[in-house]
Each structure stands twice: as structure tokens, then as C-alpha cells.
């Protein structure tokens, strides 16, 4: 098809104009019939959002994706490009992608009237048929729809009553394309009103011109259900004109969240070769995000973006990489103490309520890490009951007795793998405990599990853990009380 260069040659192929909504519907039907995945790379929406989105496309609706930040709303919109035809014909030189057999601009109509079947055409790839605008308070009607261009009027020696002096905005230029307006509530109400005609009648009005321009656009809007920025909302008549409103959501399971993070996190070959990440570390990373979404210190209305786990994963890898470089090792594994390196990723991604602000962002981040350890702990080791009979032996008695008899131990952040393992091996009951309760755990990840076990005992108030400048000090609970009493 790309070899065709004129309208006459195009007609001979039997080409028929088709609206973008019909085009999306046609290609979606073909994908569904063939059993193909329609939105590749979007995880966790297979039984919720994607079926609703497919129904909206089949209904030829404009769409509003409603959800908190970091719920793949823009990604879904961009993925719709894959449902477009690979190439479409356009009148050469047209500003607004005129269809050669169904032109809407004066330029294209006059060119076709002059040259007829010899009118030149070009081919537009689907990757160029996606327009996106972030709604901000400074967006104007002229930006979206168009305005009179005095410079064009002067250059062409035309008066302002001539429609050729119009400078088209983003929406007319997106004719036969997908147009996305992100964060729609941030668009001023008077600008939202300007979209009424486009959505309902499919035409645009520019200032006082008696101009009907039937633009063919697939609109996709994104918005937050509760606008946490408090800058505005979607005006009711505009919402009424949007065909389908689809609610997005966060990953519902740890496994889905892990697959999203693994797909989106960016690492180079040197990092992946240098740093091994235990599966438990990946699980813990995602659990931290789940804890944040349920935390009393975090504003649930603003949401906790999936980008938190992605950036935290990148920080975690970087922390282990830096440690390995400092001690001159060519291979290392993520340690639980490395999770202190993800605190900047957490503090930059969560909105705190008043109580959280009082605690401090860094402190809240440490709470979230501790809560995640505590939540996952029973998945790997016997549950620790809140109420226990005095002097009754339990699964953890030997470990706790070791700490009671010893003065505790210190685990430094930046030490070699050999020193790290030697420190943990010095707690003799740990190995026996893990052999008993996790006999099939991967050998290369056993030391992370040991550290996880100790941290879990701290979170269940069986041991104490104190941070100092170069690492952690673990102690028996009672020795900590005695130390406080002495002080």
C-alpha cells in the first residue's frame, strides 16, 4: 500500500474510508477471534479492566479511565495504538490528516478539486496517530481547538473573516487519531465546556467562524476518583458525554505486583550480573507497597503508585551494587539490611496524613518495612502468639536463649560476603531452625532468610534491633530493658 502515491491509484485498490472507532472495533474483533492478547504487558487487569475496555471499544465509545496514580491508565491508552491499522492514507501536505476520499479541510478539498486523481498522498503509521496532553490550569481553548493566526493572515494577505487564517489546535490535528487528556479534573471548567460539541456532535467551533469541521477522534481521558490535588473536577455535562467510565485498580496479589515490577524496573547487564535478588526479597518489596496502601500514616485517597515498588527495586539493586563495589566483590546477593536503601523511594512516593507527618516520612518508611516483614513472617516460620505461657518452651526458645546468654551481635552494612555470613553463622541455633522449618529453601538465599528470621523476631518483640551509623545491633529483649534501666 505504501507504494501508492496518488488518489487515483488508491481508488483502484478498493479503499474505503473508515472512522477511527470502526477501525479500532474491526481490529479488536479480529484479535479476539484469533485468541490474541489485546493489551500485552498490562498485568492484573485480565478479568477486570481489560474486558470493560474491550466492551467500550466495541461500543465505539469515548473512554474515561478513572483511578489513582500509578494504575497504568496512560499505558492502557497508549496500548490502544496497537489496535489501529498499520498505515492510513493522508492527503499530502494536510495539517489535519485528511482522508483522500473524505476530506474535511479547505486545503484538501481545494487540492482534490484542482488535481483530482493525481492528488498526491502520503501514508501515516499508527505510531504517529497518538496525541497526548496533560491537563494543566494554563491550557487554553486555542491550544486544544485552535484560534485565528494574525501572522498567517498577514503573510497570505487575508482578512480575519477568511477561514484560512485559522491555526488548528491539537484536537483537529489529531483527526483520525487517538487523543488522550491526562488528569482531566485539572482542566479548567471553561475549557472542559469547549469539548462538549466535539464529543457529542463531532465538530469544532473556532471563535466566530461559521465553520463545521467534523473531526474523527477517539478520545481517552484519565482522572483520579478523588482529585487529591484539589484543583478541580469533571463538569457534569462533560462526564455525561463520555461513553464509558472504567475504574482501574492496584495489583490484587503479590505475584501480579512482582511481574509488573520485573517488567518495568530498568537494570543494565552489569547490575544483573553483579547482584542476585532472592525471591523473598522481591516478595518483601511488594509487601511494603501493600502495607503502605493500608497504613494509617498514608493518605489512602492519593493512593500509592506502582512506581514505588519499581523505583524501590532499582534502589535496592543499587544499594547492593554499591556495597559490592566498596568491598571489591564481583558477586553479591541482596541483604535485608540493604532495604534501608529504598527509604528515599518510599518517602518520595507516599502522601502522609497529619499523624504520618508528625512521625516523619523516613520513620514511616521504616515502619512499613517492619510491617511487611511481620506480615510475611508466618508464611515461612511458625506463628508467634501474642499471649504465651511463662517459661513454656516454643519453636524459638533456642534462638532467644542464645541471645540471652550472649551479649547480642552486630551486623554491619558494608562488609564482605564472607564476613556477613560468618556473623550470621555465629548464631548457631539459626541453622538448625531453618533446616527444620525451611529445608527446601534455596541455598544461595539462606542468609537472607536468616536475617529475615531475626528481623521478624524483632517485629514480634522477641528481640531488639538498634540502628547505628554502620549497621544494626541485635540484642535480647531483657538486656535492652536492663540497659534502659541503667541509663
Kinemage of the C-alpha trace (Angstrom):
@kinemage 1
@onewidth
@group {chain A} dominant
@subgroup {mainchain}
@vectorlist {calphas} color= white
{ca unk a 1} P 0.000 0.000 0.000
{ca unk a 2} L 2.862 2.414 0.762
{ca unk a 3} L 3.843 2.276 -2.933
{ca unk a 4} L 0.585 4.042 -3.830
{ca unk a 5} L 1.262 7.744 -4.272
{ca unk a 6} L -1.931 9.223 -5.776
{ca unk a 7} L -5.641 9.293 -5.073
{ca unk a 8} L -6.372 7.580 -8.383
{ca unk a 9} L -4.149 4.631 -7.562
{ca unk a 10} L -5.737 4.450 -4.112
{ca unk a 11} L -9.238 4.226 -5.593
{ca unk a 12} L -8.191 1.284 -7.768
{ca unk a 13} L -7.348 -0.749 -4.647
{ca unk a 14} L -10.962 -0.539 -3.490
{ca unk a 15} L -10.025 1.518 -0.429
{ca unk a 16} L -12.985 2.743 1.622
{ca unk a 17} L -12.775 5.402 4.366
{ca unk a 18} L -13.474 4.164 7.894
{ca unk a 19} L -13.810 6.082 11.176
{ca unk a 20} L -11.188 5.531 13.855
{ca unk a 21} L -13.768 3.983 16.202
{ca unk a 22} L -14.793 1.492 13.498
{ca unk a 23} L -11.115 0.836 12.800
{ca unk a 24} L -10.424 0.051 16.475
{ca unk a 25} L -13.544 -2.120 16.647
{ca unk a 26} L -12.598 -4.034 13.478
{ca unk a 27} L -9.069 -4.819 14.651
{ca unk a 28} L -10.182 -5.687 18.192
{ca unk a 29} L -12.748 -8.145 16.818
{ca unk a 30} L -10.024 -9.787 14.737
{ca unk a 31} L -7.699 -10.105 17.763
{ca unk a 32} L -10.408 -11.560 19.994
{ca unk a 33} L -11.430 -14.075 17.297
{ca unk a 34} L -7.800 -15.127 16.853
{ca unk a 35} L -7.363 -15.551 20.622
{ca unk a 36} L -4.597 -12.930 20.757
{ca unk a 37} L -3.724 -10.853 23.820
{ca unk a 38} L -5.182 -7.395 23.277
{ca unk a 39} L -3.213 -5.358 25.819
{ca unk a 40} L 0.173 -7.036 26.052
{ca unk a 41} L 2.282 -6.135 29.082
{ca unk a 42} L -0.595 -4.907 31.273
{ca unk a 43} L -0.791 -7.261 34.261
{ca unk a 44} L -3.609 -7.818 36.737
{ca unk a 45} L -6.406 -6.402 34.576
{ca unk a 46} L -7.194 -9.562 32.589
{ca unk a 47} L -10.537 -10.169 34.326
{ca unk a 48} L -11.449 -6.631 35.353
{ca unk a 49} L -10.324 -3.557 33.409
{ca unk a 50} L -9.408 -5.082 30.032
{ca unk a 51} L -12.824 -6.735 29.417
{ca unk a 52} L -14.507 -3.400 30.213
{ca unk a 53} L -12.118 -1.579 27.900
{ca unk a 54} L -12.792 -4.076 25.116
{ca unk a 55} L -16.548 -3.604 25.572
{ca unk a 56} L -16.107 0.175 25.360
{ca unk a 57} L -14.122 -0.131 22.116
{ca unk a 58} L -16.696 -2.497 20.622
{ca unk a 59} L -19.367 0.047 21.628
{ca unk a 60} L -17.366 2.787 19.838
{ca unk a 61} L -17.299 4.923 22.994
{ca unk a 62} L -15.029 7.698 24.141
{ca unk a 63} L -13.476 6.468 27.386
{ca unk a 64} L -12.637 7.848 30.820
{ca unk a 65} L -10.109 5.783 32.806
{ca unk a 66} L -10.755 6.565 36.448
{ca unk a 67} L -8.180 5.525 39.037
{ca unk a 68} L -5.483 6.530 41.476
{ca unk a 69} L -1.969 7.374 40.348
{ca unk a 70} L 0.245 4.575 39.125
{ca unk a 71} L -2.597 2.327 37.900
{ca unk a 72} L -1.444 2.073 34.243
{ca unk a 73} L -4.127 4.436 32.894
{ca unk a 74} L -1.817 6.115 30.378
{ca unk a 75} L -0.210 2.787 29.468
{ca unk a 76} L -3.640 1.387 28.570
{ca unk a 77} L -4.332 4.425 26.396
{ca unk a 78} L -1.002 4.055 24.586
{ca unk a 79} L -1.597 0.353 24.055
{ca unk a 80} L -4.733 1.178 22.058
{ca unk a 81} L -2.449 2.347 19.245
{ca unk a 82} L -1.732 -1.341 18.564
{ca unk a 83} L -5.396 -1.771 17.576
{ca unk a 84} L -5.056 0.733 14.728
{ca unk a 85} L -4.290 -0.164 11.102
{ca unk a 86} L -0.555 -0.093 10.466
{ca unk a 87} L -0.840 2.675 7.847
{ca unk a 88} L -3.592 5.005 6.661
{ca unk a 89} L -3.584 7.275 3.539
{ca unk a 90} L -3.430 11.048 4.043
{ca unk a 91} L -3.665 13.928 1.569
{ca unk a 92} L -0.063 15.127 1.185
{ca unk a 93} L 0.543 18.421 2.969
{ca unk a 94} L -2.627 18.298 5.062
{ca unk a 95} L -2.283 19.704 8.571
{ca unk a 96} L -5.097 17.548 9.909
{ca unk a 97} L -4.550 14.123 8.310
{ca unk a 98} L -7.334 14.469 5.696
{ca unk a 99} L -8.628 11.215 4.264
{ca unk a 100} L -8.133 11.367 0.450
{ca unk a 101} L -11.696 10.151 -0.163
{ca unk a 102} L -13.320 12.031 2.722
{ca unk a 103} L -11.504 15.377 3.176
{ca unk a 104} L -12.696 17.859 5.776
{ca unk a 105} L -10.249 20.784 5.476
{ca unk a 106} L -10.464 23.550 2.888
{ca unk a 107} L -6.858 22.853 1.865
{ca unk a 108} L -7.555 19.201 0.996
{ca unk a 109} L -10.846 19.923 -0.748
{ca unk a 110} L -9.272 22.587 -2.973
{ca unk a 111} L -6.277 20.378 -3.762
{ca unk a 112} L -8.547 17.480 -4.740
{ca unk a 113} L -10.709 19.787 -6.843
{ca unk a 114} L -7.604 21.043 -8.648
{ca unk a 115} L -5.683 17.791 -9.184
{ca unk a 116} L -8.358 15.120 -8.946
{ca unk a 117} L -6.956 11.597 -9.141
{ca unk a 118} L -3.420 12.998 -9.419
{ca unk a 119} L -3.624 14.419 -5.895
{ca unk a 120} L -0.545 13.147 -4.025
{ca unk a 121} L -0.995 11.094 -0.853
{ca unk a 122} L 1.294 10.002 1.950
{ca unk a 123} L 0.983 7.171 4.473
{ca unk a 124} L 0.696 7.738 8.227
{ca unk a 125} L 1.969 4.996 10.560
{ca unk a 126} L -0.101 4.102 13.611
{ca unk a 127} L 2.741 5.183 15.936
{ca unk a 128} L 2.155 8.753 14.707
{ca unk a 129} L -1.555 8.613 15.451
{ca unk a 130} L -1.310 9.110 19.204
{ca unk a 131} L -1.654 12.576 20.743
{ca unk a 132} L -1.389 13.259 24.453
{ca unk a 133} L -1.983 16.372 26.534
{ca unk a 134} L -1.528 16.770 30.273
{ca unk a 135} L -4.340 18.940 31.600
{ca unk a 136} L -2.893 21.896 33.473
{ca unk a 137} L -4.560 25.152 34.563
{ca unk a 138} L -2.742 27.089 31.817
{ca unk a 139} L -4.221 25.056 28.923
{ca unk a 140} L -6.377 27.253 26.667
{ca unk a 141} L -9.127 26.674 24.113
{ca unk a 142} L -6.665 27.838 21.452
{ca unk a 143} L -4.236 25.076 22.488
{ca unk a 144} L -6.845 22.342 22.127
{ca unk a 145} L -9.118 23.580 19.350
{ca unk a 146} L -7.473 26.488 17.552
{ca unk a 147} L -7.523 30.245 17.030
{ca unk a 148} L -7.062 32.986 14.460
{ca unk a 149} L -3.407 33.349 13.435
{ca unk a 150} L -2.629 37.020 12.656
{ca unk a 151} L 0.805 36.132 11.244
{ca unk a 152} L -0.763 33.716 8.756
{ca unk a 153} L -3.328 36.380 7.821
{ca unk a 154} L -0.559 38.916 7.171
{ca unk a 155} L 1.610 36.525 5.156
{ca unk a 156} L -1.283 35.348 2.971
{ca unk a 157} L -2.788 38.859 2.772
{ca unk a 158} L -6.142 37.587 4.026
{ca unk a 159} L -8.656 39.274 6.288
{ca unk a 160} L -9.761 37.745 9.562
{ca unk a 161} L -13.090 36.635 8.044
{ca unk a 162} L -11.282 34.045 5.892
{ca unk a 163} L -11.131 30.572 7.448
{ca unk a 164} L -7.655 30.059 6.006
{ca unk a 165} L -6.253 32.298 8.771
{ca unk a 166} L -7.180 29.672 11.383
{ca unk a 167} L -4.366 27.943 13.227
{ca unk a 168} L -5.612 24.485 14.204
{ca unk a 169} L -5.175 23.274 17.789
{ca unk a 170} L -4.183 19.806 18.992
{ca unk a 171} L -7.594 18.172 18.562
{ca unk a 172} L -8.087 18.993 14.845
{ca unk a 173} L -4.506 17.923 14.231
{ca unk a 174} L -5.428 14.615 15.901
{ca unk a 175} L -8.081 13.940 13.227
{ca unk a 176} L -8.245 10.143 12.646
{ca unk a 177} L -6.051 9.636 15.739
{ca unk a 178} L -6.261 8.743 19.433
{ca unk a 179} L -6.239 11.824 21.663
{ca unk a 180} L -5.565 11.472 25.393
{ca unk a 181} L -6.176 14.159 28.002
{ca unk a 182} L -4.470 13.149 31.233
{ca unk a 183} L -5.742 14.353 34.627
{ca unk a 184} L -8.965 15.772 33.186
{ca unk a 185} L -10.140 17.345 36.502
{ca unk a 186} L -7.164 19.731 36.316
{ca unk a 187} L -8.584 21.229 33.104
{ca unk a 188} L -10.435 24.451 33.880
{ca unk a 189} L -14.224 24.172 33.699
{ca unk a 190} L -14.499 26.682 30.843
{ca unk a 191} L -12.031 24.608 28.803
{ca unk a 192} L -13.969 21.421 29.533
{ca unk a 193} L -17.097 23.145 28.200
{ca unk a 194} L -15.300 23.668 24.884
{ca unk a 195} L -15.182 19.872 24.464
{ca unk a 196} L -18.985 19.447 24.565
{ca unk a 197} L -19.570 19.857 20.826
{ca unk a 198} L -16.604 17.705 19.875
{ca unk a 199} L -17.787 14.784 21.968
{ca unk a 200} L -21.480 14.988 21.104
{ca unk a 201} L -21.641 16.297 17.527
{ca unk a 202} L -18.084 15.527 16.478
{ca unk a 203} L -17.327 19.022 15.190
{ca unk a 204} L -15.321 22.026 16.359
{ca unk a 205} L -16.113 25.738 16.577
{ca unk a 206} L -13.347 28.332 16.413
{ca unk a 207} L -14.233 31.830 17.589
{ca unk a 208} L -16.928 33.434 15.415
{ca unk a 209} L -16.362 31.379 12.267
{ca unk a 210} L -19.270 29.522 10.775
{ca unk a 211} L -17.026 26.522 10.431
{ca unk a 212} L -18.073 22.907 10.758
{ca unk a 213} L -15.089 20.626 10.923
{ca unk a 214} L -16.276 17.049 11.642
{ca unk a 215} L -13.106 15.742 13.271
{ca unk a 216} L -12.855 12.000 13.799
{ca unk a 217} L -11.065 11.373 17.097
{ca unk a 218} L -11.003 8.565 19.650
{ca unk a 219} L -10.908 10.397 22.978
{ca unk a 220} L -9.463 8.833 26.116
{ca unk a 221} L -9.480 10.754 29.373
{ca unk a 222} L -7.730 9.856 32.620
{ca unk a 223} L -8.695 11.129 36.057
{ca unk a 224} L -8.411 10.404 39.771
{ca unk a 225} L -11.642 9.334 41.517
{ca unk a 226} L -10.943 11.848 44.270
{ca unk a 227} L -8.788 14.647 42.990
{ca unk a 228} L -6.146 14.701 45.719
{ca unk a 229} L -4.666 17.877 44.251
{ca unk a 230} L -7.953 19.683 44.975
{ca unk a 231} L -7.617 21.655 41.763
{ca unk a 232} L -10.989 20.806 40.266
{ca unk a 233} L -13.351 18.131 38.974
{ca unk a 234} L -15.011 16.927 35.790
{ca unk a 235} L -18.027 19.078 34.950
{ca unk a 236} L -21.214 17.020 34.888
{ca unk a 237} L -22.296 17.668 31.247
{ca unk a 238} L -18.842 16.603 30.027
{ca unk a 239} L -18.952 13.420 32.086
{ca unk a 240} L -22.397 12.749 30.606
{ca unk a 241} L -20.922 12.900 27.088
{ca unk a 242} L -18.183 10.323 27.762
{ca unk a 243} L -19.450 6.910 26.701
{ca unk a 244} L -17.715 4.564 29.149
{ca unk a 245} L -16.098 5.224 32.505
{ca unk a 246} L -13.759 2.436 33.575
{ca unk a 247} L -12.341 2.039 37.080
{ca unk a 248} L -8.728 0.923 37.353
{ca unk a 249} L -7.135 -0.599 40.444
{ca unk a 250} L -3.846 -1.647 42.010
{ca unk a 251} L -2.462 -5.214 41.724
{ca unk a 252} L -4.517 -7.583 43.834
{ca unk a 253} L -1.753 -10.100 44.607
{ca unk a 254} L 1.955 -10.075 45.333
{ca unk a 255} L 2.638 -12.232 42.265
{ca unk a 256} L 0.988 -9.747 39.903
{ca unk a 257} L 2.836 -6.873 41.544
{ca unk a 258} L 6.152 -8.742 41.153
{ca unk a 259} L 5.546 -9.280 37.439
{ca unk a 260} L 4.820 -5.561 36.942
{ca unk a 261} L 7.944 -4.524 38.843
{ca unk a 262} L 10.143 -7.028 36.990
{ca unk a 263} L 8.809 -5.723 33.668
{ca unk a 264} L 9.231 -2.018 34.444
{ca unk a 265} L 12.437 -1.822 36.530
{ca unk a 266} L 15.458 -0.807 34.470
{ca unk a 267} L 18.819 -2.513 35.080
{ca unk a 268} L 21.910 -2.828 32.961
{ca unk a 269} L 23.799 -6.052 32.360
{ca unk a 270} L 26.487 -5.189 34.926
{ca unk a 271} L 23.924 -4.855 37.724
{ca unk a 272} L 22.112 -8.096 36.982
{ca unk a 273} L 25.410 -9.941 36.711
{ca unk a 274} L 26.723 -8.494 39.965
{ca unk a 275} L 23.619 -8.670 42.193
{ca unk a 276} L 21.416 -11.678 42.932
{ca unk a 277} L 17.958 -10.869 44.308
{ca unk a 278} L 16.289 -13.571 46.448
{ca unk a 279} L 12.634 -14.260 45.713
{ca unk a 280} L 11.810 -13.465 49.329
{ca unk a 281} L 13.369 -10.012 48.845
{ca unk a 282} L 11.133 -9.390 45.821
{ca unk a 283} L 8.109 -10.550 47.789
{ca unk a 284} L 9.047 -8.321 50.714
{ca unk a 285} L 9.479 -5.345 48.397
{ca unk a 286} L 5.927 -5.699 47.079
{ca unk a 287} L 4.524 -6.307 50.555
{ca unk a 288} L 5.934 -2.943 51.646
{ca unk a 289} L 3.769 -1.269 48.981
{ca unk a 290} L 0.716 -3.251 50.117
{ca unk a 291} L 1.404 -2.124 53.688
{ca unk a 292} L 1.663 1.493 52.532
{ca unk a 293} L -1.784 1.307 50.906
{ca unk a 294} L -3.281 0.141 54.215
{ca unk a 295} L -1.172 2.286 56.550
{ca unk a 296} L -2.842 4.711 58.936
{ca unk a 297} L 0.006 7.144 58.249
{ca unk a 298} L -0.517 7.260 54.467
{ca unk a 299} L -3.285 9.174 52.695
{ca unk a 300} L -5.320 6.441 51.004
{ca unk a 301} L -7.168 8.967 48.811
{ca unk a 302} L -3.974 9.890 46.987
{ca unk a 303} L -3.019 6.246 46.507
{ca unk a 304} L 0.388 4.571 46.466
{ca unk a 305} L 1.677 4.288 42.925
{ca unk a 306} L 3.027 1.075 41.404
{ca unk a 307} L 6.073 3.228 40.638
{ca unk a 308} L 7.022 2.949 44.321
{ca unk a 309} L 7.936 -0.727 44.028
{ca unk a 310} L 9.692 -0.106 40.692
{ca unk a 311} L 11.923 2.685 41.996
{ca unk a 312} L 12.418 0.853 45.302
{ca unk a 313} L 13.609 -2.226 43.383
{ca unk a 314} L 16.079 -0.069 41.460
{ca unk a 315} L 17.284 1.478 44.734
{ca unk a 316} L 17.632 -1.966 46.299
{ca unk a 317} L 19.802 -3.189 43.440
{ca unk a 318} L 21.875 -0.017 43.575
{ca unk a 319} L 22.423 -0.419 47.347
{ca unk a 320} L 23.748 -3.966 46.914
{ca unk a 321} L 25.812 -2.915 43.896
{ca unk a 322} L 27.422 -0.022 45.798
{ca unk a 323} L 28.263 -2.304 48.726
{ca unk a 324} L 29.896 -4.847 46.418
{ca unk a 325} L 31.934 -2.121 44.730
{ca unk a 326} L 33.083 -0.729 48.089
{ca unk a 327} L 34.404 -4.082 49.316
{ca unk a 328} L 35.708 -5.163 45.914
{ca unk a 329} L 33.483 -8.186 45.257
{ca unk a 330} L 32.379 -9.390 41.827
{ca unk a 331} L 29.201 -11.107 43.012
{ca unk a 332} L 26.806 -10.425 45.864
{ca unk a 333} L 23.240 -11.034 46.967
{ca unk a 334} L 20.695 -8.580 48.323
{ca unk a 335} L 20.587 -8.470 52.127
{ca unk a 336} L 17.714 -7.412 54.316
{ca unk a 337} L 19.840 -4.577 55.677
{ca unk a 338} L 20.007 -3.268 52.076
{ca unk a 339} L 16.336 -2.368 52.390
{ca unk a 340} L 17.389 0.786 54.222
{ca unk a 341} L 18.500 1.961 50.783
{ca unk a 342} L 14.912 2.034 49.489
{ca unk a 343} L 13.723 4.634 52.018
{ca unk a 344} L 14.234 7.563 49.572
{ca unk a 345} L 11.988 5.767 47.070
{ca unk a 346} L 9.268 5.376 49.716
{ca unk a 347} L 9.411 8.908 51.096
{ca unk a 348} L 9.130 10.376 47.617
{ca unk a 349} L 6.090 8.319 46.649
{ca unk a 350} L 3.682 8.461 49.608
{ca unk a 351} L 1.434 11.297 50.750
{ca unk a 352} L 1.231 11.313 54.536
{ca unk a 353} L -1.736 12.254 56.693
{ca unk a 354} L -1.216 14.510 59.704
{ca unk a 355} L -0.174 11.643 62.004
{ca unk a 356} L 2.351 10.483 59.412
{ca unk a 357} L 3.807 13.979 59.105
{ca unk a 358} L 4.248 14.013 62.883
{ca unk a 359} L 6.158 10.730 62.761
{ca unk a 360} L 8.299 11.855 59.813
{ca unk a 361} L 8.495 10.343 56.324
{ca unk a 362} L 11.683 8.342 56.986
{ca unk a 363} L 10.268 6.869 60.200
{ca unk a 364} L 7.040 5.890 58.430
{ca unk a 365} L 9.112 4.201 55.713
{ca unk a 366} L 10.897 2.113 58.370
{ca unk a 367} L 7.535 1.207 59.917
{ca unk a 368} L 6.344 -0.020 56.520
{ca unk a 369} L 9.414 -2.228 56.073
{ca unk a 370} L 8.914 -3.673 59.563
{ca unk a 371} L 5.200 -4.250 58.980
{ca unk a 372} L 5.949 -6.065 55.713
{ca unk a 373} L 8.400 -8.390 57.475
{ca unk a 374} L 5.830 -9.083 60.181
{ca unk a 375} L 3.086 -9.837 57.633
{ca unk a 376} L 5.200 -12.299 55.630
{ca unk a 377} L 6.807 -13.959 58.660
{ca unk a 378} L 4.060 -16.595 59.276
{ca unk a 379} L 4.338 -17.692 55.622
{ca unk a 380} L 7.796 -19.095 56.358
{ca unk a 381} L 8.002 -19.811 60.101
{ca unk a 382} L 5.692 -20.866 62.950
{ca unk a 383} L 3.256 -18.202 64.032
{ca unk a 384} L 4.238 -16.295 67.158
{ca unk a 385} L 1.297 -15.996 69.521
{ca unk a 386} L 0.729 -12.736 71.337
{ca unk a 387} L -0.047 -14.495 74.604
{ca unk a 388} L 2.305 -17.260 75.712
{ca unk a 389} L 2.590 -19.145 78.972
{ca unk a 390} L 5.629 -18.134 81.066
{ca unk a 391} L 8.663 -20.445 80.821
{ca unk a 392} L 6.914 -22.618 78.212
{ca unk a 393} L 9.321 -23.786 75.516
{ca unk a 394} L 8.397 -22.917 71.917
{ca unk a 395} L 9.923 -23.113 68.436
{ca unk a 396} L 12.038 -20.010 69.017
{ca unk a 397} L 13.272 -20.772 72.511
{ca unk a 398} L 16.780 -21.915 71.477
{ca unk a 399} L 17.374 -18.781 69.397
{ca unk a 400} L 16.112 -16.478 72.152
{ca unk a 401} L 18.202 -18.364 74.742
{ca unk a 402} L 21.325 -17.825 72.599
{ca unk a 403} L 20.716 -14.074 72.662
{ca unk a 404} L 20.025 -14.210 76.409
{ca unk a 405} L 23.355 -15.927 77.054
{ca unk a 406} L 25.348 -13.803 74.601
{ca unk a 407} L 25.673 -10.063 74.529
{ca unk a 408} L 24.000 -9.943 71.117
{ca unk a 409} L 25.806 -9.256 67.884
{ca unk a 410} L 26.374 -6.502 65.333
{ca unk a 411} L 25.634 -6.819 61.630
{ca unk a 412} L 27.473 -4.214 59.568
{ca unk a 413} L 26.092 -2.821 56.310
{ca unk a 414} L 29.174 -2.701 54.117
{ca unk a 415} L 31.114 -5.884 54.784
{ca unk a 416} L 32.261 -8.702 52.520
{ca unk a 417} L 30.033 -11.684 51.881
{ca unk a 418} L 32.391 -13.845 53.952
{ca unk a 419} L 32.183 -11.529 56.970
{ca unk a 420} L 28.409 -11.226 56.596
{ca unk a 421} L 27.940 -14.996 56.501
{ca unk a 422} L 30.371 -15.552 59.374
{ca unk a 423} L 28.408 -13.147 61.572
{ca unk a 424} L 25.111 -14.916 60.908
{ca unk a 425} L 26.706 -18.368 61.254
{ca unk a 426} L 27.852 -17.382 64.737
{ca unk a 427} L 24.204 -17.694 65.859
{ca unk a 428} L 24.276 -21.485 65.938
{ca unk a 429} L 20.547 -22.161 66.570
{ca unk a 430} L 19.618 -20.299 63.373
{ca unk a 431} L 20.852 -23.009 61.024
{ca unk a 432} L 19.109 -25.822 62.922
{ca unk a 433} L 15.866 -23.818 62.984
{ca unk a 434} L 15.902 -23.186 59.223
{ca unk a 435} L 16.748 -26.819 58.447
{ca unk a 436} L 13.709 -27.819 60.482
{ca unk a 437} L 11.191 -25.333 59.100
{ca unk a 438} L 12.543 -24.421 55.638
{ca unk a 439} L 14.553 -27.485 54.499
{ca unk a 440} L 13.972 -26.831 50.780
{ca unk a 441} L 14.817 -23.126 50.772
{ca unk a 442} L 17.382 -22.240 48.026
{ca unk a 443} L 20.894 -22.482 49.476
{ca unk a 444} L 22.116 -19.273 47.854
{ca unk a 445} L 19.312 -17.364 49.624
{ca unk a 446} L 19.616 -18.926 53.106
{ca unk a 447} L 21.442 -15.970 54.628
{ca unk a 448} L 18.711 -13.567 53.558
{ca unk a 449} L 16.237 -15.925 55.229
{ca unk a 450} L 18.339 -15.915 58.419
{ca unk a 451} L 18.323 -12.129 58.503
{ca unk a 452} L 14.580 -12.157 57.773
{ca unk a 453} L 14.051 -14.516 60.722
{ca unk a 454} L 15.927 -12.210 63.107
{ca unk a 455} L 14.088 -9.133 61.833
{ca unk a 456} L 10.772 -10.979 62.252
{ca unk a 457} L 11.603 -11.770 65.876
{ca unk a 458} L 12.279 -8.074 66.404
{ca unk a 459} L 8.914 -7.112 64.892
{ca unk a 460} L 7.206 -9.654 67.184
{ca unk a 461} L 9.024 -8.089 70.147
{ca unk a 462} L 11.155 -11.144 70.924
{ca unk a 463} L 14.456 -9.356 70.181
{ca unk a 464} L 15.532 -5.746 69.888
{ca unk a 465} L 17.279 -4.121 66.953
{ca unk a 466} L 19.119 -0.837 67.209
{ca unk a 467} L 20.474 1.143 64.294
{ca unk a 468} L 23.917 2.693 64.498
{ca unk a 469} L 25.907 4.538 61.833
{ca unk a 470} L 27.397 1.435 60.188
{ca unk a 471} L 24.784 -1.258 60.729
{ca unk a 472} L 22.470 -2.953 63.211
{ca unk a 473} L 22.859 -4.327 66.709
{ca unk a 474} L 20.604 -7.226 67.710
{ca unk a 475} L 20.078 -7.944 71.419
{ca unk a 476} L 17.983 -9.961 73.796
{ca unk a 477} L 14.802 -8.142 74.808
{ca unk a 478} L 15.549 -8.213 78.529
{ca unk a 479} L 19.107 -6.940 78.199
{ca unk a 480} L 17.699 -3.952 76.380
{ca unk a 481} L 15.330 -3.275 79.275
{ca unk a 482} L 18.228 -3.548 81.756
{ca unk a 483} L 20.323 -1.162 79.682
{ca unk a 484} L 17.460 1.376 79.612
{ca unk a 485} L 17.032 0.982 83.392
{ca unk a 486} L 20.750 1.629 83.978
{ca unk a 487} L 20.626 4.743 81.805
